[in-house]
Amino acid sequence: MAVVSDNHVGVPGLAKLLALDRATAELKARIEQWVEASDAEMREPLLWQLSAASKFFRPLTVFACHRAVSGAPVSSRVMRSALALELFHNVTLIVDDLLDRSRFRRGKLTLHCRFGELQALMTAGYMAAGSFRLLASDSYGIRLLTELMQRLGVAECLQWRLRRRPLGVGDWRRIATEDTGVMFEVCARLGTRDDRLGSFGRLLGILYHGCDDVADVRGAKALGGGGQEDLRDRILTLPAALAVRDPRAAALFENPAGGSQQALRRKFAAALPEAEAYLDGVAAEATREARGNARAPKVLLRLIEHTRRLSR
């Protein structure tokens, strides 16, 4: 059984670039074992969800942060944490796809379109419970996963409440911090087993979130997203936060109407150079955190450089 595609890092070569290909291969094997041990009733949807070409960006962040502070091979405890985190990340993808009414992810039908909404929700619950079960003997990991679940719930509600409101970059950063930022912050803390790289992880997540926003406007596919849902629902992205300083763009953002999407997309596209400059600043912040808090920051610097390129 091959649960995970060989194109396991999305952008080929990232695990090799970080010298973490062995750890990534072990993670793939552990995912396969976890699916094999699952209840037969759930196995088909689990295979569907977990056999899609994953970038494994979050587990790679766990491994990279572990390597940067310890210099040691990935331990069994860190590997188990990365597995739990990857399962939980897939829970968030299933929920996002349901809420966004998305038909495709990673080049295939989303779980709810393939198996129905009930099966998708139950599969998400099964994986969430599995994540906590994997960490049953790890009180630190349980605490972080609990914090992550709660903060992501808050972030989703905040982002939805602020839709169609022409707010600024500070508001966008607040959303990005409590959404992707907290996910990568937890990855860093799981890798180091303390808070020393928490700020680095948070900044890496903000950078990833912003690059995703920019790539959506450009139509890039490196991050796997589409961007149509954010435009349709008037979600505050980084290009939107910059574009809506123009009163005409703000009016289009506040009042979705037939024919306004293309005009708004043009406004977002015009804001891309400024968005890229802002992301350069976030990358510089993350670089300072990596250099100031890791004994061997090279692997983290490569991760920043790779993430930064994803918007282009």
C-alpha positions in Angstrom: 0.0 0.0 0.0 1.3 3.5 -0.9 -0.5 6.0 1.3 1.6 8.9 0.4 2.7 10.0 -3.0 6.5 9.9 -3.8 6.1 13.6 -4.6 5.9 14.0 -0.8 7.1 17.6 -0.5 4.9 19.3 -3.1 7.8 21.2 -4.4 10.3 18.4 -5.2 13.5 18.2 -3.3 12.6 20.2 -0.2 13.2 17.3 2.2 16.5 16.6 0.4 17.5 20.3 0.5 16.9 20.3 4.3 18.7 16.9 4.6 15.5 15.5 6.1 14.6 13.0 3.5 15.2 10.1 5.8 12.9 11.5 8.5 10.3 12.2 5.8 10.5 8.7 4.5 9.9 7.4 8.0 7.0 9.6 8.5 5.4 8.3 5.3 5.9 4.8 6.6 4.3 5.6 9.9 1.3 7.2 8.1 0.8 4.0 6.2 1.0 1.9 9.4 -1.5 4.2 11.1 -4.0 3.8 8.2 -3.5 0.0 8.1 -4.3 -0.1 11.9 -7.4 2.0 11.5 -11.0 0.7 11.6 -11.9 -1.0 8.3 -15.0 1.3 8.0 -12.8 4.4 7.9 -9.9 3.0 5.8 -11.1 4.0 2.4 -11.7 7.7 3.1 -8.5 7.8 5.1 -6.6 6.5 2.2 -8.3 9.0 -0.1 -7.3 11.9 2.2 -3.8 10.8 3.0 -2.7 9.5 -0.4 -3.0 12.9 -2.0 0.4 14.5 -2.8 1.3 16.2 0.5 3.9 18.9 0.8 4.7 17.7 4.4 5.7 21.3 5.1 4.5 21.2 8.7 6.3 18.0 9.7 9.4 19.3 7.9 9.2 22.4 10.1 9.0 20.1 13.2 12.1 18.2 12.0 14.0 21.3 11.0 13.5 23.0 14.3 14.6 19.8 16.1 17.7 19.6 14.0 18.5 23.3 14.4 18.6 23.2 18.2 19.9 19.7 18.9 21.9 18.6 15.9 20.6 15.1 16.6 18.6 12.7 14.4 14.8 13.0 14.8 13.8 11.2 18.0 10.9 8.8 18.3 9.0 11.4 20.4 9.5 14.1 17.8 8.5 11.7 15.0 5.3 10.8 16.8 4.5 14.5 17.3 5.0 15.2 13.6 2.7 12.3 12.7 0.0 13.6 15.1 0.4 17.1 13.7 0.2 15.9 10.1 -3.0 14.0 10.9 -4.5 17.1 12.6 -3.5 19.3 9.7 -5.6 17.0 7.4 -8.5 17.5 9.8 -8.3 21.3 9.1 -8.1 20.7 5.4 -11.3 18.6 5.4 -13.1 21.3 7.4 -11.8 24.1 5.2 -13.0 22.2 2.1 -16.4 21.7 3.5 -16.8 25.4 4.6 -15.4 26.7 1.3 -17.5 24.2 -0.7 -14.3 23.3 -2.6 -14.5 20.4 -5.1 -10.8 19.8 -5.6 -7.6 19.8 -3.5 -4.2 18.5 -4.5 -5.5 17.6 -7.9 -8.3 15.3 -6.8 -11.9 15.5 -5.5 -12.1 16.7 -1.9 -13.2 14.2 0.7 -16.7 15.4 1.0 -17.3 15.4 -2.7 -16.0 11.9 -3.0 -17.7 10.3 0.0 -20.3 12.8 1.2 -20.4 15.4 4.0 -21.2 12.9 6.8 -18.3 10.6 6.0 -15.9 13.6 5.7 -16.9 15.0 9.1 -16.6 11.5 10.7 -13.2 11.0 9.1 -12.0 14.3 10.4 -13.2 13.4 13.8 -11.5 10.0 13.6 -8.2 11.6 12.7 -8.5 14.3 15.4 -9.0 11.6 18.0 -6.2 9.6 16.5 -3.9 12.6 16.9 -4.6 13.0 20.5 -4.3 9.2 21.0 -0.8 9.2 19.5 0.2 11.8 22.1 -1.6 10.2 25.0 1.7 9.7 27.0 3.1 13.1 26.0 1.5 15.8 28.1 3.5 18.6 26.4 2.3 17.5 23.0 -1.3 17.2 24.1 -1.2 20.7 25.5 0.2 22.1 22.3 -2.3 20.3 20.1 -5.2 21.4 22.4 -3.9 25.0 22.2 -3.7 24.7 18.4 -7.2 23.4 18.0 -8.7 26.2 20.1 -6.7 29.0 18.5 -7.5 27.8 15.0 -11.2 27.8 15.9 -10.9 31.4 17.1 -9.0 32.4 14.0 -11.6 30.9 11.6 -14.4 32.7 13.4 -12.4 36.0 13.4 -11.6 35.7 9.7 -15.3 35.0 8.8 -16.5 37.9 11.0 -14.1 40.3 9.3 -15.0 39.3 5.8 -16.1 42.1 3.4 -14.6 44.7 5.8 -11.9 46.8 4.1 -9.3 46.6 6.9 -5.6 47.1 6.9 -2.4 45.0 7.0 -2.3 45.0 10.8 -5.7 43.2 10.8 -4.5 40.8 8.1 -1.4 40.0 10.2 -3.6 39.4 13.2 -5.6 36.8 11.3 -2.5 35.2 9.7 -0.8 35.0 13.1 -3.8 33.1 14.6 -4.3 30.9 11.6 -1.2 29.7 9.7 1.1 31.4 12.2 -0.1 29.4 15.2 0.2 26.1 13.2 3.8 26.7 12.4 4.5 28.0 15.9 3.3 24.7 17.3 5.4 22.8 14.8 8.5 24.7 16.1 7.6 24.0 19.7 7.0 20.3 19.0 10.4 20.1 17.4 12.4 21.8 20.2 10.1 20.8 23.1 10.2 24.4 24.4 9.4 27.9 23.2 12.8 29.1 22.0 11.8 28.9 18.3 8.1 29.7 18.8 8.5 33.2 17.4 10.4 31.8 14.4 7.7 29.3 13.7 5.0 32.0 14.0 6.8 34.2 11.5 7.4 31.3 9.1 3.6 30.7 9.2 2.8 34.3 8.6 5.2 34.3 5.6 3.6 31.1 4.3 0.1 32.6 4.7 1.1 35.8 2.9 2.8 33.9 0.1 -0.3 31.8 -0.3 -2.4 35.0 -0.7 0.0 36.4 -3.3 0.2 33.1 -5.2 -3.6 32.9 -5.3 -3.7 36.3 -7.1 -1.0 35.2 -9.5 -2.7 31.9 -10.2 0.4 30.0 -8.9 -0.1 26.4 -7.9 2.9 25.8 -5.6 0.9 26.0 -2.4 -2.0 24.0 -3.7 -4.7 26.6 -3.1 -7.1 28.2 -5.5 -8.0 31.6 -4.2 -11.5 31.8 -5.8 -13.2 31.1 -2.5 -11.4 34.0 -0.7 -12.3 36.4 -3.5 -15.9 35.1 -3.6 -16.3 35.5 0.2 -14.3 38.7 0.4 -11.7 37.2 2.9 -9.1 39.7 4.0 -5.9 38.6 2.3 -2.6 40.5 2.2 -3.2 41.9 -1.4 -6.8 42.8 -0.3 -5.6 44.7 2.8 -3.2 46.7 0.6 -5.7 47.3 -2.3 -8.6 48.5 -0.2 -6.8 51.6 0.8 -8.2 52.8 -2.6 -11.8 53.8 -1.9 -12.9 52.3 -5.1 -11.4 48.9 -4.2 -12.9 49.2 -0.7 -16.4 49.7 -2.2 -16.0 46.6 -4.4 -14.7 44.6 -1.4 -17.6 45.7 0.9 -20.4 45.1 -1.7 -20.0 41.9 -3.7 -22.0 42.3 -6.9 -22.1 40.8 -10.4 -19.2 41.8 -12.5 -17.1 43.2 -9.6 -14.8 40.2 -9.1 -12.6 40.8 -12.1 -12.2 44.5 -11.2 -11.3 43.6 -7.7 -8.8 41.0 -8.9 -7.1 43.7 -11.0 -6.9 45.9 -7.9 -5.3 43.0 -5.9 -2.8 42.4 -8.8 -1.7 46.0 -8.7 -0.9 45.6 -5.0 1.4 42.6 -5.5 4.7 44.5 -5.6 3.9 46.1 -2.2 2.8 42.7 -0.9 6.1 41.1 -2.0 8.0 43.9 -0.3 6.1 43.3 2.9 6.8 39.5 2.7 10.5 40.3 2.3 10.3 42.1 5.6 8.6 39.1 7.3 11.3 36.8 5.9 13.9 39.1 7.4 12.2 38.9 10.8 12.1 35.1 10.6 15.8 35.1 9.7 16.7 37.2 12.7 14.8 34.8 15.0 16.4 31.8 13.5 19.9 33.2 13.8 19.3 34.4 17.3 17.8 31.3 18.8 19.2 28.2 17.0 22.6 26.7 17.4 22.6 25.6 13.8 20.2 27.9 11.9 21.2 26.9 8.4 18.3 24.4 8.0 15.9 27.1 9.1 17.3 29.7 6.8 16.8 27.3 3.9 13.2 26.8 5.0 12.7 30.5 5.0 14.2 30.9 1.5 12.1 28.1 0.1 8.9 29.5 1.7 9.6 33.0 0.4 9.9 31.7 -3.2 6.4 30.2 -3.1 4.7 33.4 -4.0 6.5 33.8 -7.2 
